[in-house]
């Protein structure tokens, strides 16, 4: 059982498939000529205001000197921190999805998801999972493999599945169809996998390409369950945040609501941590809560960085989360984590399901809810979708709580207000 969701680690400077250095440049206008300075363009993002390029080593100054380029840096290679494994005994998985909901899905129960699905199921909407990929699965028949892609070296390539299991778990939480066991919040939504990390070439630029691809294919919501460790001194946090901003703004204008996990480092994000998308106008920041609606022991928080909380698993302390005695806690281990889909045979006992916890598991609760909102109000723009989710939240007082923002999301309250 994975104890926490994906946390991104810096693994060096990014290179291209031919071994050349990869760079990211911010431009003041479209059509900037970087080729004449010895660089090749991999991708143009945000209407040409962000360029992903390759070129010689140690050529940041040369790129920065090109007319129309306002700033340039090396692209940064990323890796995923492995999940912590535990030895908790796993309960038997019921055969009937209704029994799974009652016995295992505390996270859906506290949000009144079953009741909300009497109003909407995500029909006619699309959610993109910007992650490690999504594997084909009996409970994910709504995965659009034709539209799904892998981002490699800054370019869009064919879909390759999910080598880690993380993206598949996230997808199930958002939109599993419930054909076998797992039912997500929006079971009738289409799922598009946008793999930005699963095959070993992930970088800042790849995530930007993935975000833009999600908007280009018309995703109503795009889930980014990728938290960050504290930035190394040599990484210019402000620069990369400036690059993500136009990409997020473009996606928002196209109608895509980005949903980002707050991260799993038990810290206030206002303290100098790498906050690349949480807090941007086009991105929903999500912290994690447990079965008792308290902030989970691992979850980050931060005023202006967290818009809402959502069930991510675990209690307010690690010790309480590991208690196996049902007389001491309402949902003993591992049941207080989040149950969802994983690639075939990757779960305990070679099952297709597993329990994970993390803000990675909290974010897709909100992504699925966004699909319900868009089904009921197809003309709602991303800020209006977020406002509906905030207004339907419970627990907090809707005044910008540092831990839960507007509160812990409630699917029924949200759809009933539409």
SULJO-V904126 format. One record per residue. N is the residue number from 1. PHI is phi in radians with two decimals (NA if undefined). NEAR is the number of other ideal C-beta (glycine too) atoms within 8 Angstrom. Layout:
# SULJO-V904126
[[N	PHI	NEAR] [N	PHI	NEAR]]
This chain:
# SULJO-V904126
[[1	NA	12] [2	-1.25	13] [3	-1.40	10] [4	-2.47	12] [5	-1.33	18] [6	-1.16	15] [7	-2.14	13] [8	-1.43	14] [9	-2.04	9] [10	-1.40	12] [11	-2.06	6] [12	2.25	6] [13	-1.68	9] [14	-1.38	13] [15	-2.13	8] [16	-1.54	12] [17	-1.10	5] [18	-1.62	5] [19	1.58	5] [20	-1.25	10] [21	-1.27	14] [22	-1.86	18] [23	-2.30	16] [24	-2.18	17] [25	-2.21	15] [26	-1.75	12] [27	-2.13	13] [28	-1.69	8] [29	-2.76	7] [30	-1.33	8] [31	1.42	6] [32	-1.14	14] [33	-1.58	9] [34	-1.69	13] [35	-1.09	8] [36	-1.15	5] [37	-1.65	11] [38	1.68	8] [39	-1.99	13] [40	-1.96	8] [41	-1.50	10] [42	-1.49	12] [43	-2.84	10] [44	-1.98	9] [45	-2.10	15] [46	0.89	10] [47	1.15	8] [48	1.58	12] [49	-1.40	10] [50	-2.26	15] [51	-2.05	14] [52	-1.78	16] [53	-2.36	14] [54	-2.08	11] [55	-3.07	13] [56	-1.16	8] [57	-1.11	4] [58	0.96	5] [59	-2.08	12] [60	-1.03	10] [61	-1.11	6] [62	-1.13	11] [63	-1.20	16] [64	-1.11	10] [65	-1.45	7] [66	-1.17	13] [67	-1.02	5] [68	1.67	10] [69	-1.51	16] [70	-1.71	6] [71	-2.88	9] [72	-2.61	10] [73	-2.61	10] [74	-1.18	10] [75	-1.21	14] [76	-1.88	12] [77	-1.33	12] [78	-2.22	13] [79	-2.36	9] [80	-1.86	13] [81	-1.16	9] [82	-1.08	4] [83	-1.23	11] [84	-1.39	7] [85	-1.71	7] [86	-2.15	9] [87	-1.88	4] [88	-1.04	9] [89	-1.24	6] [90	-1.69	8] [91	-1.25	8] [92	-1.24	3] [93	-1.58	9] [94	-1.06	9] [95	-1.39	5] [96	-1.69	6] [97	-0.97	11] [98	-1.13	6] [99	-1.24	9] [100	-1.03	15] [101	-1.01	12] [102	-1.21	7] [103	-1.65	8] [104	-2.15	11] [105	-1.70	12] [106	-1.02	12] [107	-1.12	15] [108	-1.31	11] [109	-1.12	10] [110	-1.18	10] [111	-1.61	17] [112	0.98	11] [113	-1.19	12] [114	-1.02	9] [115	-1.18	8] [116	-1.14	15] [117	-1.26	11] [118	-1.25	5] [119	-1.78	9] [120	-2.78	12] [121	-2.26	10] [122	1.55	16] [123	-1.02	8] [124	1.47	6] [125	-1.97	13] [126	-2.33	13] [127	-2.05	21] [128	-1.79	16] [129	-1.93	16] [130	-1.55	13] [131	-2.84	21] [132	-1.63	14] [133	1.78	17] [134	-2.27	16] [135	-1.47	13] [136	-1.13	6] [137	-2.72	14] [138	-1.01	7] [139	-1.66	15] [140	-2.15	17] [141	-1.18	7] [142	-1.50	11] [143	-1.29	13] [144	-1.50	10] [145	-1.22	8] [146	-1.17	4] [147	-1.51	7] [148	-1.29	12] [149	-2.51	12] [150	-2.02	12] [151	-1.65	16] [152	-2.23	10] [153	0.94	9] [154	1.39	14] [155	-2.18	9] [156	-1.60	7] [157	-2.18	8] [158	-1.15	5] [159	-1.10	10] [160	-2.21	9] [161	1.56	10] [162	-2.41	16] [163	-1.32	7] [164	-1.88	10] [165	1.64	12] [166	-1.12	17] [167	-1.12	17] [168	-1.18	17] [169	-1.13	16] [170	-1.07	19] [171	-1.08	19] [172	-1.12	15] [173	-1.08	15] [174	-1.27	19] [175	-2.69	18] [176	-1.06	16] [177	-1.44	12] [178	1.34	11] [179	-1.22	7] [180	-2.06	8] [181	-2.45	11] [182	-1.61	14] [183	-2.04	12] [184	-1.44	16] [185	-1.16	19] [186	-2.13	17] [187	-1.18	14] [188	-1.78	9] [189	-1.33	17] [190	-1.44	9] [191	-1.98	16] [192	-2.08	15] [193	-1.53	17] [194	-2.13	15] [195	-1.43	19] [196	-1.96	13] [197	-2.51	14] [198	-1.20	15] [199	-2.12	10] [200	1.43	4] [201	-2.12	8] [202	-1.12	12] [203	-2.70	13] [204	-0.98	13] [205	-1.09	14] [206	-1.10	15] [207	-1.13	15] [208	-1.06	15] [209	-1.07	16] [210	-1.10	13] [211	-1.08	16] [212	-1.19	13] [213	-1.06	13] [214	-1.00	16] [215	-1.23	14] [216	-1.10	7] [217	-1.57	10] [218	1.42	9] [219	-1.10	12] [220	-1.25	14] [221	-2.53	17] [222	-2.19	18] [223	-1.58	15] [224	-2.17	15] [225	-1.53	17] [226	-2.35	13] [227	-1.62	16] [228	-2.17	12] [229	-1.30	10] [230	-1.09	8] [231	-1.22	11] [232	-1.08	6] [233	-1.01	4] [234	-1.37	3] [235	-1.63	10] [236	-1.47	6] [237	-1.02	11] [238	-1.03	6] [239	-1.09	9] [240	-1.17	15] [241	-1.09	11] [242	-1.10	9] [243	-1.31	13] [244	-1.23	13] [245	-1.06	9] [246	-1.15	12] [247	-1.14	14] [248	-1.14	15] [249	-1.14	12] [250	-1.10	13] [251	-1.09	15] [252	-1.08	15] [253	-1.14	6] [254	-1.37	9] [255	1.82	9] [256	-1.71	15] [257	-1.60	13] [258	-1.52	18] [259	-2.16	15] [260	-2.06	14] [261	-1.35	15] [262	-1.34	18] [263	1.78	13] [264	-2.13	14] [265	-2.02	11] [266	0.93	7] [267	-2.49	9] [268	-1.43	8] [269	-1.21	15] [270	-1.38	7] [271	-1.70	6] [272	1.59	5] [273	-1.43	12] [274	-1.32	10] [275	-2.02	12] [276	-1.41	10] [277	-2.20	12] [278	-1.05	13] [279	1.69	10] [280	-1.26	12] [281	-1.08	7] [282	-1.68	10] [283	-2.27	13] [284	-1.58	13] [285	-1.61	14] [286	-2.20	18] [287	-1.62	20] [288	-1.95	22] [289	-2.14	16] [290	-1.85	15] [291	-1.06	12] [292	-1.70	7] [293	1.21	9] [294	-1.49	8] [295	-1.06	12] [296	-1.15	16] [297	-1.03	12] [298	-1.65	14] [299	-1.22	17] [300	-1.28	17] [301	-2.57	13] [302	2.72	15] [303	-1.06	7] [304	1.38	6] [305	-1.89	13] [306	-1.97	18] [307	-1.56	10] [308	-2.61	17] [309	-1.80	18] [310	-2.69	15] [311	-1.05	16] [312	-2.16	20] [313	1.84	16] [314	1.43	13] [315	-1.75	13] [316	-1.31	9] [317	-2.31	7] [318	-1.12	8] [319	-1.10	6] [320	-1.11	10] [321	-1.19	16] [322	-1.66	9] [323	-1.14	10] [324	-1.80	7] [325	-1.60	7] [326	-1.15	6] [327	-1.38	3] [328	-1.67	6] [329	-2.37	11] [330	-1.13	6] [331	-2.18	7] [332	-1.24	10] [333	-1.14	11] [334	-1.59	11] [335	-1.13	11] [336	-1.41	15] [337	-1.58	14] [338	-1.78	13] [339	-1.51	12] [340	-2.91	16] [341	-1.36	13] [342	-2.41	13] [343	-0.98	11] [344	-0.88	6] [345	1.35	7] [346	-1.53	8] [347	-1.52	10] [348	-1.05	6] [349	1.16	5] [350	1.04	4] [351	-1.46	9] [352	-1.75	14] [353	-2.46	11] [354	-2.79	14] [355	-1.85	12] [356	-2.11	17] [357	-2.45	18] [358	2.65	19] [359	-1.11	19] [360	-1.03	19] [361	-1.47	22] [362	-1.32	19] [363	-0.99	17] [364	-1.18	18] [365	-1.06	18] [366	-1.31	16] [367	-1.06	15] [368	-1.09	17] [369	-1.13	15] [370	-1.04	16] [371	-1.14	19] [372	-1.10	19] [373	-1.10	16] [374	-1.21	13] [375	-1.10	14] [376	-1.34	9] [377	-2.41	11] [378	-1.04	6] [379	-1.55	4] [380	-1.17	9] [381	-1.46	8] [382	-0.93	11] [383	-1.05	8] [384	-1.24	9] [385	-1.09	16] [386	-1.08	11] [387	-1.08	8] [388	-1.11	14] [389	-1.16	18] [390	-1.11	13] [391	-1.19	10] [392	-1.54	15] [393	-1.24	19] [394	-2.13	10] [395	1.39	9] [396	-1.43	14] [397	-1.80	5] [398	1.10	8] [399	-2.06	5] [400	1.43	7] [401	-1.02	10] [402	-1.11	8] [403	-1.53	10] [404	-2.11	15] [405	1.04	14] [406	-1.36	13] [407	2.33	16] [408	-1.39	16] [409	-1.07	16] [410	-2.33	12] [411	-1.14	16] [412	-1.15	13] [413	-1.01	11] [414	-1.17	18] [415	-1.26	14] [416	-1.19	8] [417	-1.44	8] [418	-1.50	8]]
